[in-house]
Amino acid sequence: MTSASKLRLGTIGATSILMMLGLCSVTSSSAAPVAPRAATTPKLKLLWHEEYNGKKGLPHTVQTSLRNEKSWHNWTTTVTGAPNNKERQYYTDGVVSYNPTGSIAHRAIELTGKGQLAINAVKPQARTAKHPSTAPDDFCIYGRCEYVSGRMDTAGKLGFKYGQIEARIKLPTGEGTWPAFWMLGANIDKGVSWPNCGEIDIMEASYSNRFGSIFGSLHSYPSDGFGVTSSFYPNNPYTEFHKYGIRWTYNKIEFLIDGVVYNTITKSDMVSEKIYVEDQGLVSREYPFNQEFFLLLNLAMGGTLGGDGDGQVSDKKSKGGTMLVDYIRYYSVNGQGKLIRH
């Protein structure tokens, strides 16, 4: 998913060419499960990591709309009620729920105090005598916002080129949840629009429409809304943590689940596919993946992947969900891999 404010992440979507802001792109119809193959053992060197230990509250590495930018901020939050992909959430970086006593229960993005980062999607809470409303002041593109949730990215702060990047994640339960761990080409902030900049969906999932599965995808110009994608079915992804990652080398990206490869996409795989483009005919997919990318984490609600045909959350009683991230780690692979600090 992309966001235009990173352009300022909030306008360019990660899902289909119609979705220039919400999440990663919609994938093709679910593929049959592919048995992962044993990965050859590469030489890995840890270049960067976040472990999400610390007391409950805002992570110190995340810059919010109420914080002055500091050198230790690796992430910037997105605040917008205009995600595309027909999504139903308002992205905020504030409080999303209060306890009955008026104390803070949860923020959109927070440390749990138990060693994880949480991104929470919930319905806005009404004002009481003890606490204010959590509904945003702005309306969403479809009217009054149905959910509030979180999204953050490393654009302009940290960039990555090649290497192995993985996150240990537990997927949210709840009808309509659409979590994503993904990347966009850093040149999206330099006038190169999506999908020309390239998009790497390390992990996407839909509780409602693709229950039990995750998928990894690559998107580039021209977009058909699906990209080059493959699905996998981890054991108990809603109750157990799994490592979702990529091993990214020159002209090749391998998709990993718990350290083993379940799909490999090469440059020749991409460019051999042709997509029909009006006024141009059949056009080969581009391969913009030999350049710097940045990271994104978000939890959408509804939309073209999480919702029904209109993007709405089918179960009106759905309270949302929480994506938990145990850690993110970035390694060089046999000497390939560069962390870029801006």
N, C-alpha and C positions, 0 to 999 in steps of 0.2 A: 504494500500500500504506500501511497505517497502522500505528502501533504503539501498544500500550497505554500505554506510559509517557508518551506525549505527551498523553496522558491517562494517561499518559506514553508516547506512541506505542508501542503494543504490543498494543492490543486492538481497535482499529478498523481494519478492513482496507480496502484500496483496491480490492479486486476485486469481490466480489459481496457481497450482504448477509450471506452465510455467512462471508465472510472479513473479519473485523474486525481484521485485524492484519497480514497479510503484505504483499502488494504491491498494486499497483493492480488494478483489477478485471479480470475476464475479459471479453474483448470478444466481440462477436457473431461469427458465422462470418465468415471473412475475406472482405472486400469485394473486388470487382474493382479492380485498380490504377486510380487516378485520375490523369490527367496534371495535373501542377501548372500553375497559371496564373501569369503574371507578376504580382507584387505591385505595387500602386501604391506609389510611393516616398514613405514618410512621413518626417517630420522626427523624427529620433531624437537623444536626449541621454543619454549614459551616466550612470547614477545609482549603479551598484555593480558590482563584478566581482571574481572570484577567478581567478588565472592559473595557480596550482599550480607555480610555479618554486620552486627550493630543493633542498637536499640530501635524500637518501633518508631517510625516517622519518615520524613523525607530523606532519601538517600543524598549524601553530601556531594555525590558526583553528578547530580541532575540539576541543571539550571531551570528554574521555573519563571513564570511571568512576574513573580514577586521578589525574585532574588537578583542581585547584581551579579554580573558574570565574573567568575573567578577562574584562575588557571587550573583548578582541580575539577572543573565541570567537564565531563566527557559527553554529556547528553543535553539536549534542549527539548523541552516539552512542546507539544502542539496544543493550541487552544483555538477551537473553531467549531461552529455548528453547521459547517457546509461541506461535510465529506460527501464524495460522490459514491458510486456503486450502490446507490439507493439505501445506504446505511442509515440506522436509526439513532445513533449516539451523538452526543455532544462531547468533543474532546476537551477535557479540562485538566488543570494541574492542582486543583484545590481539593477541599473536603467533599466527599460524596455521600457520607452518612454520619449521623450523630447518634450517640447513645441517648436513652430516655432522659438521663440526668443533664444532658447538654454537652457532655464531653465528646471529643472527636472519636468516632468509631473507626472510620477508614478514609483515606485519601485515594484519589484516582491512581496515583503511583506512590508506593510506600515500601519501606522495609517492614517485614512482619515481626522482627525481633526474634525470629527463630531461624535466621540464616537464609532467608529468601527475599527476593524482590517480588512484590505483588502488583499486578495491574487489575484493577477492580472495575467491573461494569455493573451498574445498578440503576434502578429507577430513581428519579429525583425524589427527595424526601421533603415533605411539606413543613412549613414553618410551625413551630410550637412556641409556647411561653419560655421554653428552655433553650431553644436553638433556632437559627435562621433556616430558611429553605435552602436546599442544595440545587434547586432548579436554576439553570443559567439565566442571566438577564436577557440574553439574545435568544431568538427563535432559531430553530433548525430550518433547513431549506423546505421541509414539508410542513412546518408549523411548530407547535409546542414540542420541545425535545422529549423523547420517550425514555432515553437512557443517558447517563453520564459515564464516561470511561476515560482511559488514559492512553497516551501515545507519546513516544520519545524517539529521538534520533541523534546520531553523532555528526551530522553534516556540519562542516566548517570547524569541527573540533578534532575528530579522529577519522582517519581514512585507512583503508586496508587494500593491499594489492597482493594477490596470491596468498598461499598459506592454507592452514586448516583452522576453521573457526567453528565453535560448537557451543551450545547452551544446553544445560540440563533443565528440563521444563516439565511441569505437570499441567496438562490441559484442563481448561475450565469445563465444568458441567453447566447445564442450563440451556434451554431451547434458545436458539438464535445466536449463540456465541460464535465468534469468528476470530480466533487468535492468529497472530503471525509473527514470525521472526525472519527478517528479510533484509535485502540490501538494494541500494540504488546507485547508479553511476554518479560519481561526484561532479561530473560536468553538467548535471541537471541544474546547478546553480550558476552555470556559465552560458546559459542560452540554449543548451541542448535539451529539447523537450522529451517527455516520455512518449513512446517507448524507445526512441533512438538512443537514450542514455544507457539503456539496459537495466534489467531488474533480475535479481536472484532471490527467489523465494526459498529460503532454507527450510522453512516449515510453515505450512498453513493447515488449518483444520476447520471443520464445520460440524458442530454437535448435532444439528438438526438434519442436514442434508447428506453428510458423508460420515455418519457415526462410526467411530472406532478406527478411522483412518487418518493418516497425515499424508501430505504430498509435498514434493519439491519441484520447482519449475524455473525455467529461464524464459524471459520475455525480451524481445527486441523488435526492431522495425523489420517488416510490417507486422502489426499485431492482428491476430485473429481472435483475441480474447482468451485463448487457452495457453499459448506458449508451448514449449516442449516440456512435458511433465510426466511424472510417475508417482503412483500411490504406494503406501505401505501400511500394514496394520500392526502396530506395536501391541505388546501384551499390556492390557489394563492401563491405557494412557491417561485415564481420568483419575486413577487412584495411585499411580506410580509415576515417578520421574523417569524420563528417558533423555538420552543425549541426542540432539538433532544437530547435524552439522554438514559442512561441505569440506572437501579437499580440493583446493583450487590451484591449478598449475597452468602454465602457458598452454592455451588452446584446449584445455580440458577441465571440467568440473565434475567431481564425483559427489554424490549425495550419500550421507552417512546416517545410520541409525545405530546408536550404542556402539559406535566405532567400526561398524562394518558397512560396506558399500551396497546400496540397493539400486542405484542407477548411475550411469555414467553418460555424460553428454560432451561430445567433442565439437570443435569448430566445424569439422566436416559434416557432422550430424546436422548442425544448425543450418549451414548454408546450402545443404542439399535439399532442404524443404522449400517449396515455393508457395507463396500466398497470393491470391488474386487481389490486386489493387486497382480501383477504378481509374481509368485513363492511363494505366501503365501495364495492365495485364498481369501475368505471373511474375512475381518478384521474389528473389531468394531472401531468406531471413538473413539479417546481419548478425555479426558476432562481436558486440562491443564489450567483451569481458576481459580484455587484456589491459585494463586500466584501473585506476583507483575507484573504490566503492565505499559507501558509508553504511552503517547499521541502523535498523529500525526495529522497535518492538511496539506492538499495539494490540488492543482487544476491541474489535468492532462488534456491533450488534445488528443482526439482520443483514440487509443488503443482498446483493446478487448471489452471494454464496451462503450466508447465514440465514437468509429469510425466504419468504415465498416468492411468487412471481412478481409481486410489487415491491419486494425488498422488506416487507414487514415481518416482524417476529410472529410466527403463526400462533404460538401459545401466549395469549395476552396476559397470563398469570406469571410468565417467566420473570424472575427477579434479576436475571443477568448471570454473572459468574466471575471467577477469578483465575487468572493465569499466574502460576508461580514459577519463578526462575531461580534456580539454586546457584548458578554461576554462568558466566560467559568466559571462554578462554580462546586465545588466538595464538597459533604456533606458526613458525616457518616450517616448510616441508622440504627436506633435503636441501636446505639453503634458500629456497624460494619463499618469499614472504616479507612484506615491508609494512611496518606501522608508521603512518604519516600523521604527525601532530601539527595542527594549524595554530 
